[in-house]
Amino acid sequence: MANEACDSCDENGNILYQDPQVTPLGCYVFDNSSVIDTFNGLATLNSPKRPGLVFNDPYTYQIRMNLGHCLKRCIDFKFNYGALEGGVNCRYGYANALQSYIKDDDKKCNMYCTTATFTGNVTYPCGGKDAYTVYKVAVHLNYTPPYNITLEEKLDIMHNVNKDKIKYSRYKGC
C-alpha cells in the first residue's frame, strides 16, 4: 500500500527522486598518513550555539540509503561532494574534501545502491568496505531550492524547531 503521507512515492512507499544522472569521480580510501579527515562536512555543522542539533558523521540510513537520498541531503546542506561507503554510510565535504583521500582501484567500491526515480529504478556504485564512491554535486537546472536562505539560517531554524517542542508540537520533520 502506498505511503499516504508521501506525494512522490512508489507503490511500496519508497520516496521517488529525480535520477541523479551523475558519474562517480572514482573510488577513494582515507590516506592513513593524514592528520585530519577532510570528508567531515557533517561534523562541521555541529555548533555549541545550537546544542541538541547534532549531525552524525557519517549519515547512515541502514534500510533505504541510496544515491538520490545521499546527494539530496548533500545539496540541501550546500556541500561540494557526496560519498557513499558500504552502501549505507553517506559523507559530505567541501572543496577540500578529497585532500586526505587517495584514489584507489574502482573494484574496491563493489557495492551498488538502487534509487527509485520518477522514470524507474536506477543503480549506482555506492562504495565498498572502507572505500568511498565519490560524487561531485551539482544542482540540476530544473531544481529550485525551496527557500533562499543561508546555511546558518537553515541550521538556526532546525535548532529552534527541535528545541521548542511545545511551540512546534505538530511539526513532524521533513
Rosetta constraint file for C-alpha pairs under 8 A:
AtomPair CA 1 CA 11 HARMONIC 6.02 0.50
AtomPair CA 1 CA 12 HARMONIC 6.17 0.50
AtomPair CA 1 CA 13 HARMONIC 7.16 0.50
AtomPair CA 2 CA 9 HARMONIC 7.03 0.50
AtomPair CA 2 CA 10 HARMONIC 6.63 0.50
AtomPair CA 2 CA 11 HARMONIC 4.67 0.50
AtomPair CA 2 CA 12 HARMONIC 5.60 0.50
AtomPair CA 2 CA 13 HARMONIC 4.88 0.50
AtomPair CA 3 CA 9 HARMONIC 6.80 0.50
AtomPair CA 3 CA 11 HARMONIC 7.68 0.50
AtomPair CA 3 CA 12 HARMONIC 7.39 0.50
AtomPair CA 3 CA 13 HARMONIC 4.59 0.50
AtomPair CA 3 CA 14 HARMONIC 7.94 0.50
AtomPair CA 6 CA 13 HARMONIC 7.58 0.50
AtomPair CA 6 CA 15 HARMONIC 7.32 0.50
AtomPair CA 8 CA 15 HARMONIC 5.88 0.50
AtomPair CA 8 CA 16 HARMONIC 5.51 0.50
AtomPair CA 9 CA 13 HARMONIC 5.26 0.50
AtomPair CA 9 CA 14 HARMONIC 5.17 0.50
AtomPair CA 9 CA 15 HARMONIC 4.36 0.50
AtomPair CA 9 CA 16 HARMONIC 5.19 0.50
AtomPair CA 10 CA 14 HARMONIC 5.44 0.50
AtomPair CA 10 CA 15 HARMONIC 6.62 0.50
AtomPair CA 10 CA 16 HARMONIC 6.56 0.50
AtomPair CA 10 CA 116 HARMONIC 7.80 0.50
AtomPair CA 14 CA 116 HARMONIC 7.00 0.50
AtomPair CA 15 CA 116 HARMONIC 7.04 0.50
AtomPair CA 16 CA 115 HARMONIC 7.84 0.50
AtomPair CA 16 CA 116 HARMONIC 5.21 0.50
AtomPair CA 16 CA 117 HARMONIC 4.77 0.50
AtomPair CA 16 CA 118 HARMONIC 5.77 0.50
AtomPair CA 17 CA 68 HARMONIC 6.02 0.50
AtomPair CA 17 CA 69 HARMONIC 7.69 0.50
AtomPair CA 17 CA 115 HARMONIC 7.39 0.50
AtomPair CA 17 CA 116 HARMONIC 6.36 0.50
AtomPair CA 17 CA 117 HARMONIC 4.65 0.50
AtomPair CA 17 CA 118 HARMONIC 6.33 0.50
AtomPair CA 18 CA 68 HARMONIC 7.32 0.50
AtomPair CA 18 CA 117 HARMONIC 5.46 0.50
AtomPair CA 18 CA 118 HARMONIC 6.23 0.50
AtomPair CA 19 CA 68 HARMONIC 7.10 0.50
AtomPair CA 19 CA 115 HARMONIC 7.77 0.50
AtomPair CA 19 CA 117 HARMONIC 5.56 0.50
AtomPair CA 19 CA 118 HARMONIC 7.50 0.50
AtomPair CA 19 CA 119 HARMONIC 7.81 0.50
AtomPair CA 19 CA 122 HARMONIC 7.27 0.50
AtomPair CA 20 CA 67 HARMONIC 7.47 0.50
AtomPair CA 20 CA 68 HARMONIC 6.02 0.50
AtomPair CA 20 CA 71 HARMONIC 7.86 0.50
AtomPair CA 22 CA 135 HARMONIC 7.22 0.50
AtomPair CA 23 CA 135 HARMONIC 6.89 0.50
AtomPair CA 24 CA 125 HARMONIC 7.71 0.50
AtomPair CA 24 CA 133 HARMONIC 6.47 0.50
AtomPair CA 24 CA 134 HARMONIC 5.65 0.50
AtomPair CA 24 CA 135 HARMONIC 4.79 0.50
AtomPair CA 24 CA 136 HARMONIC 7.40 0.50
AtomPair CA 25 CA 133 HARMONIC 7.40 0.50
AtomPair CA 25 CA 134 HARMONIC 5.55 0.50
AtomPair CA 25 CA 135 HARMONIC 5.60 0.50
AtomPair CA 25 CA 136 HARMONIC 7.01 0.50
AtomPair CA 26 CA 103 HARMONIC 6.80 0.50
AtomPair CA 26 CA 104 HARMONIC 7.66 0.50
AtomPair CA 26 CA 106 HARMONIC 6.25 0.50
AtomPair CA 26 CA 133 HARMONIC 5.78 0.50
AtomPair CA 26 CA 134 HARMONIC 5.89 0.50
AtomPair CA 26 CA 135 HARMONIC 7.81 0.50
AtomPair CA 27 CA 103 HARMONIC 5.81 0.50
AtomPair CA 27 CA 104 HARMONIC 5.47 0.50
AtomPair CA 27 CA 105 HARMONIC 6.41 0.50
AtomPair CA 27 CA 106 HARMONIC 5.07 0.50
AtomPair CA 27 CA 108 HARMONIC 6.98 0.50
AtomPair CA 27 CA 109 HARMONIC 5.83 0.50
AtomPair CA 27 CA 127 HARMONIC 7.09 0.50
AtomPair CA 27 CA 131 HARMONIC 6.46 0.50
AtomPair CA 27 CA 132 HARMONIC 5.50 0.50
AtomPair CA 27 CA 133 HARMONIC 4.68 0.50
AtomPair CA 27 CA 134 HARMONIC 6.41 0.50
AtomPair CA 28 CA 101 HARMONIC 6.00 0.50
AtomPair CA 28 CA 102 HARMONIC 5.37 0.50
AtomPair CA 28 CA 103 HARMONIC 4.40 0.50
AtomPair CA 28 CA 104 HARMONIC 5.30 0.50
AtomPair CA 28 CA 131 HARMONIC 5.72 0.50
AtomPair CA 28 CA 132 HARMONIC 5.13 0.50
AtomPair CA 28 CA 133 HARMONIC 6.44 0.50
AtomPair CA 28 CA 134 HARMONIC 7.01 0.50
AtomPair CA 29 CA 101 HARMONIC 5.45 0.50
AtomPair CA 29 CA 102 HARMONIC 5.43 0.50
AtomPair CA 29 CA 103 HARMONIC 6.56 0.50
AtomPair CA 29 CA 104 HARMONIC 6.54 0.50
AtomPair CA 29 CA 130 HARMONIC 6.67 0.50
AtomPair CA 29 CA 131 HARMONIC 4.98 0.50
AtomPair CA 29 CA 132 HARMONIC 6.29 0.50
AtomPair CA 30 CA 34 HARMONIC 7.94 0.50
AtomPair CA 30 CA 37 HARMONIC 7.67 0.50
AtomPair CA 30 CA 100 HARMONIC 6.17 0.50
AtomPair CA 30 CA 101 HARMONIC 4.46 0.50
AtomPair CA 30 CA 102 HARMONIC 6.28 0.50
AtomPair CA 30 CA 131 HARMONIC 7.84 0.50
AtomPair CA 31 CA 100 HARMONIC 5.49 0.50
AtomPair CA 31 CA 101 HARMONIC 4.96 0.50
AtomPair CA 31 CA 102 HARMONIC 5.81 0.50
AtomPair CA 34 CA 100 HARMONIC 5.64 0.50
AtomPair CA 36 CA 100 HARMONIC 7.15 0.50
AtomPair CA 37 CA 100 HARMONIC 5.96 0.50
AtomPair CA 38 CA 93 HARMONIC 6.92 0.50
AtomPair CA 38 CA 96 HARMONIC 6.51 0.50
AtomPair CA 38 CA 97 HARMONIC 4.80 0.50
AtomPair CA 38 CA 98 HARMONIC 6.65 0.50
AtomPair CA 38 CA 99 HARMONIC 6.24 0.50
AtomPair CA 38 CA 100 HARMONIC 5.75 0.50
AtomPair CA 39 CA 91 HARMONIC 6.60 0.50
AtomPair CA 39 CA 92 HARMONIC 5.85 0.50
AtomPair CA 39 CA 93 HARMONIC 4.72 0.50
AtomPair CA 39 CA 94 HARMONIC 7.61 0.50
AtomPair CA 39 CA 96 HARMONIC 7.95 0.50
AtomPair CA 39 CA 97 HARMONIC 4.61 0.50
AtomPair CA 39 CA 98 HARMONIC 6.79 0.50
AtomPair CA 39 CA 100 HARMONIC 7.76 0.50
AtomPair CA 40 CA 44 HARMONIC 6.66 0.50
AtomPair CA 40 CA 57 HARMONIC 6.93 0.50
AtomPair CA 40 CA 91 HARMONIC 6.99 0.50
AtomPair CA 40 CA 92 HARMONIC 6.30 0.50
AtomPair CA 40 CA 93 HARMONIC 5.88 0.50
AtomPair CA 40 CA 97 HARMONIC 7.57 0.50
AtomPair CA 41 CA 45 HARMONIC 6.93 0.50
AtomPair CA 41 CA 57 HARMONIC 7.97 0.50
AtomPair CA 41 CA 79 HARMONIC 7.23 0.50
AtomPair CA 41 CA 91 HARMONIC 7.16 0.50
AtomPair CA 41 CA 92 HARMONIC 4.88 0.50
AtomPair CA 41 CA 93 HARMONIC 4.51 0.50
AtomPair CA 41 CA 94 HARMONIC 6.60 0.50
AtomPair CA 42 CA 46 HARMONIC 7.28 0.50
AtomPair CA 42 CA 55 HARMONIC 5.67 0.50
AtomPair CA 42 CA 56 HARMONIC 6.68 0.50
AtomPair CA 42 CA 57 HARMONIC 5.62 0.50
AtomPair CA 42 CA 58 HARMONIC 7.40 0.50
AtomPair CA 42 CA 59 HARMONIC 7.85 0.50
AtomPair CA 42 CA 91 HARMONIC 7.28 0.50
AtomPair CA 42 CA 92 HARMONIC 6.42 0.50
AtomPair CA 42 CA 93 HARMONIC 7.84 0.50
AtomPair CA 43 CA 55 HARMONIC 6.32 0.50
AtomPair CA 43 CA 56 HARMONIC 6.89 0.50
AtomPair CA 43 CA 57 HARMONIC 6.01 0.50
AtomPair CA 45 CA 55 HARMONIC 6.81 0.50
AtomPair CA 46 CA 50 HARMONIC 7.41 0.50
AtomPair CA 46 CA 53 HARMONIC 7.01 0.50
AtomPair CA 46 CA 54 HARMONIC 5.80 0.50
AtomPair CA 46 CA 55 HARMONIC 6.21 0.50
AtomPair CA 47 CA 51 HARMONIC 6.91 0.50
AtomPair CA 50 CA 156 HARMONIC 7.30 0.50
AtomPair CA 50 CA 159 HARMONIC 6.02 0.50
AtomPair CA 51 CA 159 HARMONIC 7.87 0.50
AtomPair CA 52 CA 159 HARMONIC 7.41 0.50
AtomPair CA 52 CA 162 HARMONIC 7.66 0.50
AtomPair CA 52 CA 163 HARMONIC 7.35 0.50
AtomPair CA 53 CA 158 HARMONIC 7.56 0.50
AtomPair CA 53 CA 159 HARMONIC 5.67 0.50
AtomPair CA 53 CA 162 HARMONIC 7.24 0.50
AtomPair CA 55 CA 59 HARMONIC 7.61 0.50
AtomPair CA 57 CA 91 HARMONIC 6.63 0.50
AtomPair CA 58 CA 89 HARMONIC 5.60 0.50
AtomPair CA 58 CA 90 HARMONIC 5.54 0.50
AtomPair CA 58 CA 91 HARMONIC 5.11 0.50
AtomPair CA 59 CA 89 HARMONIC 5.73 0.50
AtomPair CA 59 CA 90 HARMONIC 5.05 0.50
AtomPair CA 59 CA 91 HARMONIC 6.21 0.50
AtomPair CA 60 CA 65 HARMONIC 7.39 0.50
AtomPair CA 60 CA 88 HARMONIC 5.58 0.50
AtomPair CA 60 CA 89 HARMONIC 4.66 0.50
AtomPair CA 60 CA 90 HARMONIC 6.17 0.50
AtomPair CA 61 CA 65 HARMONIC 5.04 0.50
AtomPair CA 61 CA 88 HARMONIC 5.73 0.50
AtomPair CA 61 CA 89 HARMONIC 7.01 0.50
AtomPair CA 62 CA 88 HARMONIC 5.41 0.50
AtomPair CA 63 CA 88 HARMONIC 7.92 0.50
AtomPair CA 65 CA 69 HARMONIC 6.32 0.50
AtomPair CA 65 CA 70 HARMONIC 6.95 0.50
AtomPair CA 65 CA 87 HARMONIC 6.95 0.50
AtomPair CA 65 CA 88 HARMONIC 5.44 0.50
AtomPair CA 65 CA 89 HARMONIC 7.78 0.50
AtomPair CA 65 CA 113 HARMONIC 7.55 0.50
AtomPair CA 66 CA 70 HARMONIC 6.20 0.50
AtomPair CA 66 CA 87 HARMONIC 7.42 0.50
AtomPair CA 66 CA 88 HARMONIC 7.66 0.50
AtomPair CA 66 CA 113 HARMONIC 5.34 0.50
AtomPair CA 66 CA 114 HARMONIC 6.12 0.50
AtomPair CA 66 CA 115 HARMONIC 5.52 0.50
AtomPair CA 66 CA 126 HARMONIC 7.70 0.50
AtomPair CA 67 CA 71 HARMONIC 5.95 0.50
AtomPair CA 67 CA 84 HARMONIC 7.65 0.50
AtomPair CA 67 CA 113 HARMONIC 6.84 0.50
AtomPair CA 67 CA 114 HARMONIC 7.67 0.50
AtomPair CA 67 CA 115 HARMONIC 6.47 0.50
AtomPair CA 67 CA 124 HARMONIC 6.95 0.50
AtomPair CA 67 CA 126 HARMONIC 7.14 0.50
AtomPair CA 68 CA 72 HARMONIC 5.96 0.50
AtomPair CA 68 CA 115 HARMONIC 6.18 0.50
AtomPair CA 69 CA 73 HARMONIC 6.46 0.50
AtomPair CA 70 CA 74 HARMONIC 6.32 0.50
AtomPair CA 70 CA 82 HARMONIC 7.04 0.50
AtomPair CA 70 CA 83 HARMONIC 7.92 0.50
AtomPair CA 70 CA 84 HARMONIC 7.69 0.50
AtomPair CA 70 CA 90 HARMONIC 5.96 0.50
AtomPair CA 71 CA 75 HARMONIC 6.15 0.50
AtomPair CA 71 CA 82 HARMONIC 6.07 0.50
AtomPair CA 71 CA 137 HARMONIC 7.02 0.50
AtomPair CA 72 CA 76 HARMONIC 6.11 0.50
AtomPair CA 73 CA 77 HARMONIC 6.32 0.50
AtomPair CA 74 CA 78 HARMONIC 6.25 0.50
AtomPair CA 74 CA 79 HARMONIC 5.44 0.50
AtomPair CA 74 CA 80 HARMONIC 7.64 0.50
AtomPair CA 74 CA 81 HARMONIC 7.30 0.50
AtomPair CA 74 CA 82 HARMONIC 6.12 0.50
AtomPair CA 74 CA 92 HARMONIC 6.33 0.50
AtomPair CA 74 CA 137 HARMONIC 7.50 0.50
AtomPair CA 75 CA 79 HARMONIC 6.04 0.50
AtomPair CA 75 CA 80 HARMONIC 7.85 0.50
AtomPair CA 75 CA 137 HARMONIC 6.99 0.50
AtomPair CA 75 CA 138 HARMONIC 7.75 0.50
AtomPair CA 75 CA 139 HARMONIC 7.12 0.50
AtomPair CA 76 CA 145 HARMONIC 7.85 0.50
AtomPair CA 77 CA 151 HARMONIC 6.56 0.50
AtomPair CA 78 CA 151 HARMONIC 7.31 0.50
AtomPair CA 79 CA 92 HARMONIC 6.28 0.50
AtomPair CA 79 CA 93 HARMONIC 5.63 0.50
AtomPair CA 79 CA 94 HARMONIC 5.23 0.50
AtomPair CA 79 CA 137 HARMONIC 7.45 0.50
AtomPair CA 80 CA 92 HARMONIC 7.59 0.50
AtomPair CA 80 CA 93 HARMONIC 6.02 0.50
AtomPair CA 80 CA 94 HARMONIC 4.88 0.50
AtomPair CA 80 CA 95 HARMONIC 5.88 0.50
AtomPair CA 80 CA 136 HARMONIC 6.16 0.50
AtomPair CA 80 CA 137 HARMONIC 5.39 0.50
AtomPair CA 80 CA 138 HARMONIC 7.68 0.50
AtomPair CA 81 CA 92 HARMONIC 5.65 0.50
AtomPair CA 81 CA 93 HARMONIC 5.15 0.50
AtomPair CA 81 CA 94 HARMONIC 6.31 0.50
AtomPair CA 81 CA 95 HARMONIC 7.50 0.50
AtomPair CA 81 CA 97 HARMONIC 7.01 0.50
AtomPair CA 81 CA 134 HARMONIC 6.93 0.50
AtomPair CA 81 CA 135 HARMONIC 5.70 0.50
AtomPair CA 81 CA 136 HARMONIC 4.72 0.50
AtomPair CA 81 CA 137 HARMONIC 5.35 0.50
AtomPair CA 82 CA 90 HARMONIC 6.94 0.50
AtomPair CA 82 CA 91 HARMONIC 5.79 0.50
AtomPair CA 82 CA 92 HARMONIC 4.65 0.50
AtomPair CA 82 CA 93 HARMONIC 6.60 0.50
AtomPair CA 82 CA 134 HARMONIC 5.94 0.50
AtomPair CA 82 CA 135 HARMONIC 5.32 0.50
AtomPair CA 82 CA 136 HARMONIC 6.59 0.50
AtomPair CA 82 CA 137 HARMONIC 6.65 0.50
AtomPair CA 83 CA 90 HARMONIC 5.57 0.50
AtomPair CA 83 CA 91 HARMONIC 5.22 0.50
AtomPair CA 83 CA 92 HARMONIC 6.37 0.50
AtomPair CA 83 CA 126 HARMONIC 7.62 0.50
AtomPair CA 83 CA 127 HARMONIC 7.76 0.50
AtomPair CA 83 CA 132 HARMONIC 5.67 0.50
AtomPair CA 83 CA 133 HARMONIC 5.38 0.50
AtomPair CA 83 CA 134 HARMONIC 4.29 0.50
AtomPair CA 83 CA 135 HARMONIC 6.00 0.50
AtomPair CA 84 CA 88 HARMONIC 6.91 0.50
AtomPair CA 84 CA 89 HARMONIC 5.53 0.50
AtomPair CA 84 CA 90 HARMONIC 4.59 0.50
AtomPair CA 84 CA 91 HARMONIC 6.50 0.50
AtomPair CA 84 CA 126 HARMONIC 4.89 0.50
AtomPair CA 84 CA 127 HARMONIC 5.26 0.50
AtomPair CA 84 CA 132 HARMONIC 5.30 0.50
AtomPair CA 84 CA 133 HARMONIC 5.42 0.50
AtomPair CA 84 CA 134 HARMONIC 6.77 0.50
AtomPair CA 85 CA 89 HARMONIC 5.07 0.50
AtomPair CA 85 CA 90 HARMONIC 6.47 0.50
AtomPair CA 85 CA 109 HARMONIC 7.99 0.50
AtomPair CA 85 CA 126 HARMONIC 6.06 0.50
AtomPair CA 85 CA 127 HARMONIC 4.22 0.50
AtomPair CA 85 CA 128 HARMONIC 5.54 0.50
AtomPair CA 85 CA 129 HARMONIC 6.80 0.50
AtomPair CA 85 CA 130 HARMONIC 6.55 0.50
AtomPair CA 85 CA 131 HARMONIC 5.72 0.50
AtomPair CA 85 CA 132 HARMONIC 4.63 0.50
AtomPair CA 85 CA 133 HARMONIC 6.66 0.50
AtomPair CA 86 CA 111 HARMONIC 6.65 0.50
AtomPair CA 86 CA 126 HARMONIC 6.73 0.50
AtomPair CA 86 CA 127 HARMONIC 5.17 0.50
AtomPair CA 86 CA 128 HARMONIC 4.46 0.50
AtomPair CA 86 CA 129 HARMONIC 5.36 0.50
AtomPair CA 86 CA 130 HARMONIC 7.10 0.50
AtomPair CA 86 CA 131 HARMONIC 7.32 0.50
AtomPair CA 86 CA 132 HARMONIC 7.70 0.50
AtomPair CA 87 CA 111 HARMONIC 6.16 0.50
AtomPair CA 87 CA 112 HARMONIC 6.73 0.50
AtomPair CA 87 CA 113 HARMONIC 6.35 0.50
AtomPair CA 87 CA 126 HARMONIC 5.10 0.50
AtomPair CA 87 CA 127 HARMONIC 6.01 0.50
AtomPair CA 87 CA 128 HARMONIC 7.00 0.50
AtomPair CA 92 CA 97 HARMONIC 7.71 0.50
AtomPair CA 93 CA 97 HARMONIC 4.66 0.50
AtomPair CA 97 CA 101 HARMONIC 7.96 0.50
AtomPair CA 98 CA 102 HARMONIC 7.53 0.50
AtomPair CA 104 CA 108 HARMONIC 7.27 0.50
AtomPair CA 105 CA 109 HARMONIC 7.85 0.50
AtomPair CA 106 CA 110 HARMONIC 7.59 0.50
AtomPair CA 108 CA 127 HARMONIC 7.57 0.50
AtomPair CA 108 CA 128 HARMONIC 5.95 0.50
AtomPair CA 108 CA 129 HARMONIC 7.53 0.50
AtomPair CA 108 CA 131 HARMONIC 6.48 0.50
AtomPair CA 109 CA 125 HARMONIC 6.94 0.50
AtomPair CA 109 CA 126 HARMONIC 6.89 0.50
AtomPair CA 109 CA 127 HARMONIC 4.22 0.50
AtomPair CA 109 CA 128 HARMONIC 4.22 0.50
AtomPair CA 109 CA 129 HARMONIC 7.46 0.50
AtomPair CA 109 CA 131 HARMONIC 5.91 0.50
AtomPair CA 109 CA 132 HARMONIC 6.63 0.50
AtomPair CA 109 CA 133 HARMONIC 6.26 0.50
AtomPair CA 110 CA 125 HARMONIC 7.10 0.50
AtomPair CA 110 CA 126 HARMONIC 7.70 0.50
AtomPair CA 110 CA 127 HARMONIC 6.27 0.50
AtomPair CA 110 CA 128 HARMONIC 5.29 0.50
AtomPair CA 111 CA 125 HARMONIC 5.91 0.50
AtomPair CA 111 CA 126 HARMONIC 5.50 0.50
AtomPair CA 111 CA 127 HARMONIC 5.52 0.50
AtomPair CA 111 CA 128 HARMONIC 5.44 0.50
AtomPair CA 112 CA 123 HARMONIC 6.39 0.50
AtomPair CA 112 CA 124 HARMONIC 5.50 0.50
AtomPair CA 112 CA 125 HARMONIC 4.43 0.50
AtomPair CA 112 CA 126 HARMONIC 5.09 0.50
AtomPair CA 112 CA 127 HARMONIC 7.36 0.50
AtomPair CA 113 CA 123 HARMONIC 5.55 0.50
AtomPair CA 113 CA 124 HARMONIC 5.58 0.50
AtomPair CA 113 CA 125 HARMONIC 6.35 0.50
AtomPair CA 113 CA 126 HARMONIC 5.85 0.50
AtomPair CA 114 CA 121 HARMONIC 6.35 0.50
AtomPair CA 114 CA 122 HARMONIC 5.54 0.50
AtomPair CA 114 CA 123 HARMONIC 4.31 0.50
AtomPair CA 114 CA 124 HARMONIC 6.53 0.50
AtomPair CA 115 CA 121 HARMONIC 5.56 0.50
AtomPair CA 115 CA 122 HARMONIC 5.35 0.50
AtomPair CA 115 CA 123 HARMONIC 6.21 0.50
AtomPair CA 115 CA 124 HARMONIC 7.93 0.50
AtomPair CA 116 CA 120 HARMONIC 6.02 0.50
AtomPair CA 116 CA 121 HARMONIC 4.54 0.50
AtomPair CA 116 CA 122 HARMONIC 6.65 0.50
AtomPair CA 117 CA 121 HARMONIC 5.63 0.50
AtomPair CA 117 CA 122 HARMONIC 7.07 0.50
AtomPair CA 125 CA 133 HARMONIC 6.49 0.50
AtomPair CA 126 CA 132 HARMONIC 7.16 0.50
AtomPair CA 126 CA 133 HARMONIC 5.48 0.50
AtomPair CA 127 CA 131 HARMONIC 5.46 0.50
AtomPair CA 127 CA 132 HARMONIC 4.52 0.50
AtomPair CA 127 CA 133 HARMONIC 4.55 0.50
AtomPair CA 128 CA 132 HARMONIC 6.54 0.50
AtomPair CA 128 CA 133 HARMONIC 7.85 0.50
AtomPair CA 139 CA 143 HARMONIC 6.53 0.50
AtomPair CA 149 CA 153 HARMONIC 6.10 0.50
AtomPair CA 149 CA 154 HARMONIC 6.55 0.50
AtomPair CA 150 CA 154 HARMONIC 6.30 0.50
AtomPair CA 151 CA 155 HARMONIC 6.19 0.50
AtomPair CA 152 CA 156 HARMONIC 6.14 0.50
AtomPair CA 153 CA 157 HARMONIC 6.22 0.50
AtomPair CA 154 CA 158 HARMONIC 6.25 0.50
AtomPair CA 155 CA 159 HARMONIC 6.09 0.50
AtomPair CA 156 CA 160 HARMONIC 6.12 0.50
AtomPair CA 157 CA 161 HARMONIC 6.20 0.50
AtomPair CA 158 CA 162 HARMONIC 6.08 0.50
AtomPair CA 159 CA 163 HARMONIC 6.09 0.50
AtomPair CA 160 CA 164 HARMONIC 6.02 0.50
AtomPair CA 161 CA 165 HARMONIC 6.81 0.50
AtomPair CA 161 CA 168 HARMONIC 6.13 0.50
AtomPair CA 161 CA 171 HARMONIC 7.89 0.50
AtomPair CA 164 CA 168 HARMONIC 6.18 0.50
AtomPair CA 164 CA 169 HARMONIC 7.93 0.50
AtomPair CA 165 CA 169 HARMONIC 4.95 0.50
